């Protein structure tokens, strides 16, 4: 009677694959995993805001897009094209009952916007340079005046100009959506 095979013995006696066949099998496995639906894929962010040292439009220390309109319940991913950034909501620029959001420097986060309104956020290390942004959720006008007033209180060399630019964009979005 033969002794039972151990895992080590089975591996030693298995036929070897050529390097080409091994790579082909790895590629097929990776392709199968990429095509397989997972909970992570189903919950992936539907929009992304990226922190930049220089945004694609040439603006220094900016989020792109700096103003984003999303639907109620939509998830936004905040990521970083460059190191040294974070995202943090302003407590005074949240709709009533909305949860704050934020991450540490270098941390990419996802946040699901479950309350309609206007959300203001900033990059902690670069706030004085005007690195702010706004997420507009559904009918975002409910707290817009409060966010506008809180934004007018922000200080920094670039802040007033950026707030003015971003609120012009918010007005365009609101008018085009028939909210203003």
C-alpha positions as CSV (number, residue, x, y, z in Angstrom):
1,X,0.0,0.0,0.0
2,X,1.3,3.4,-0.9
3,X,1.5,6.1,1.7
4,X,-0.9,9.1,1.2
5,X,0.5,12.0,-0.8
6,X,1.4,15.1,1.0
7,X,1.0,18.6,-0.4
8,X,4.8,18.9,-0.8
9,X,5.0,15.6,-2.6
10,X,2.1,16.6,-4.9
11,X,3.8,19.8,-5.8
12,X,7.1,18.1,-6.5
13,X,5.4,15.6,-8.7
14,X,3.1,18.0,-10.6
15,X,4.1,18.8,-14.2
16,X,5.8,22.2,-14.5
17,X,4.4,24.9,-16.6
18,X,6.4,26.9,-19.0
19,X,7.0,30.6,-18.2
20,X,4.7,31.6,-21.1
21,X,1.9,29.3,-19.9
22,X,2.3,30.5,-16.3
23,X,2.0,34.1,-17.4
24,X,-1.0,33.3,-19.6
25,X,-2.8,31.7,-16.6
26,X,-2.0,34.6,-14.4
27,X,-3.4,37.0,-17.0
28,X,-6.6,34.9,-17.4
29,X,-7.0,34.9,-13.6
30,X,-6.5,38.7,-13.4
31,X,-9.0,39.2,-16.2
32,X,-11.6,37.0,-14.5
33,X,-11.2,38.9,-11.2
34,X,-11.5,42.2,-13.0
35,X,-14.8,41.1,-14.6
36,X,-16.3,39.6,-11.5
37,X,-18.9,41.9,-9.9
38,X,-18.1,42.6,-6.2
39,X,-19.5,44.7,-3.4
40,X,-16.6,47.1,-3.9
41,X,-17.4,47.6,-7.5
42,X,-21.1,48.1,-6.8
43,X,-20.3,50.7,-4.2
44,X,-17.7,52.6,-6.2
45,X,-17.9,56.3,-6.2
46,X,-19.9,57.7,-9.1
47,X,-18.0,61.0,-9.1
48,X,-14.5,62.0,-8.2
49,X,-12.9,65.2,-6.8
50,X,-9.1,65.4,-7.0
51,X,-6.8,67.6,-5.0
52,X,-4.0,69.2,-7.1
53,X,-1.0,71.3,-6.5
54,X,-1.8,72.6,-10.0
55,X,-5.3,71.7,-11.3
56,X,-5.8,70.8,-15.0
57,X,-7.1,74.3,-15.6
58,X,-3.8,75.7,-14.3
59,X,-5.1,76.9,-10.9
60,X,-2.7,76.3,-8.0
61,X,-3.7,74.4,-4.9
62,X,-7.2,73.5,-6.1
63,X,-9.8,70.8,-6.2
64,X,-11.0,69.6,-9.6
65,X,-13.8,70.1,-10.0
66,X,-14.1,72.7,-7.3
67,X,-17.9,72.8,-7.6
68,X,-19.7,69.5,-8.1
69,X,-23.5,68.9,-8.4
70,X,-24.6,65.4,-7.5
71,X,-27.8,63.6,-6.9
72,X,-29.1,62.7,-3.4
73,X,-27.5,59.5,-2.2
74,X,-24.6,59.7,-4.6
75,X,-21.1,58.8,-3.4
76,X,-18.1,61.0,-4.2
77,X,-14.5,59.9,-4.0
78,X,-12.0,62.5,-2.9
79,X,-8.5,61.6,-4.1
80,X,-5.1,63.3,-4.5
81,X,-3.2,63.9,-7.7
82,X,-0.3,65.3,-5.5
83,X,0.9,64.5,-2.0
84,X,0.2,66.7,1.0
85,X,-3.6,67.2,0.7
86,X,-6.7,66.2,2.6
87,X,-10.4,67.0,2.5
88,X,-12.4,68.3,5.4
89,X,-15.9,69.6,5.5
90,X,-16.6,73.0,7.2
91,X,-18.9,72.5,10.1
92,X,-20.7,75.7,9.4
93,X,-21.2,74.8,5.7
94,X,-23.3,71.6,6.1
95,X,-27.0,71.2,5.6
96,X,-28.9,70.7,8.8
97,X,-28.6,67.1,10.0
98,X,-25.8,66.3,7.5
99,X,-22.8,64.3,8.7
100,X,-19.4,65.9,8.5
101,X,-16.7,64.3,6.4
102,X,-12.9,64.4,6.2
103,X,-9.7,62.5,6.1
104,X,-6.1,62.8,7.2
105,X,-3.4,64.3,5.0
106,X,-2.8,61.9,2.1
107,X,-6.0,59.8,2.8
108,X,-8.4,59.3,0.0
109,X,-12.0,59.0,1.1
110,X,-15.4,58.3,-0.2
111,X,-18.5,60.0,1.2
112,X,-22.2,59.4,0.4
113,X,-24.3,62.6,0.4
114,X,-27.6,61.6,2.0
115,X,-28.9,65.1,2.8
116,X,-29.8,67.7,0.2
117,X,-28.0,71.0,0.4
118,X,-24.7,72.7,-0.2
119,X,-21.5,71.3,1.5
120,X,-18.3,73.4,1.8
121,X,-15.0,71.7,2.3
122,X,-11.3,72.5,2.3
123,X,-7.8,71.2,2.3
124,X,-6.4,71.8,5.8
125,X,-2.8,72.5,4.9
126,X,-3.8,74.8,2.0
127,X,-7.0,76.5,3.1
128,X,-5.3,79.9,3.4
129,X,-4.3,79.5,-0.3
130,X,-8.0,79.2,-1.2
131,X,-8.1,75.4,-1.6
132,X,-11.8,75.0,-1.0
133,X,-14.7,73.4,-2.9
134,X,-18.4,72.8,-2.8
135,X,-20.6,69.8,-3.3
136,X,-24.2,70.6,-4.3
137,X,-26.6,67.8,-3.5
138,X,-30.0,67.6,-5.3
139,X,-31.9,70.8,-4.6
140,X,-29.0,72.4,-2.9
141,X,-30.6,75.8,-2.2
142,X,-31.9,75.1,1.3
143,X,-28.7,76.2,3.1
144,X,-27.1,78.1,0.2
145,X,-27.4,81.5,1.9
146,X,-25.8,80.2,5.1
147,X,-22.9,78.7,3.1
148,X,-22.5,81.9,1.2
149,X,-22.3,83.9,4.4
150,X,-19.9,81.5,6.0
151,X,-17.7,81.5,2.8
152,X,-17.6,85.3,3.0
153,X,-15.9,85.1,6.4
154,X,-13.0,82.9,5.1
155,X,-9.6,84.6,5.0
156,X,-6.6,84.0,2.9
157,X,-4.8,85.6,0.0
158,X,-6.8,83.7,-2.7
159,X,-10.0,83.1,-0.8
160,X,-12.2,86.0,-1.8
161,X,-11.5,85.5,-5.5
162,X,-12.1,81.8,-5.4
163,X,-15.3,82.2,-3.4
164,X,-16.6,84.7,-5.9
165,X,-15.7,82.4,-8.8
166,X,-17.2,79.3,-7.2
167,X,-20.4,81.1,-6.3
168,X,-20.8,82.3,-9.9
169,X,-20.5,78.6,-10.9
170,X,-23.0,77.6,-8.3
171,X,-25.4,80.2,-9.6
172,X,-25.0,79.0,-13.2
173,X,-25.7,75.4,-12.0
174,X,-28.7,76.5,-10.0
175,X,-30.2,78.4,-12.9
176,X,-29.6,75.7,-15.4
177,X,-31.3,73.2,-13.0
178,X,-34.2,75.6,-12.5
179,X,-33.5,75.9,-8.8
180,X,-32.7,79.6,-8.9
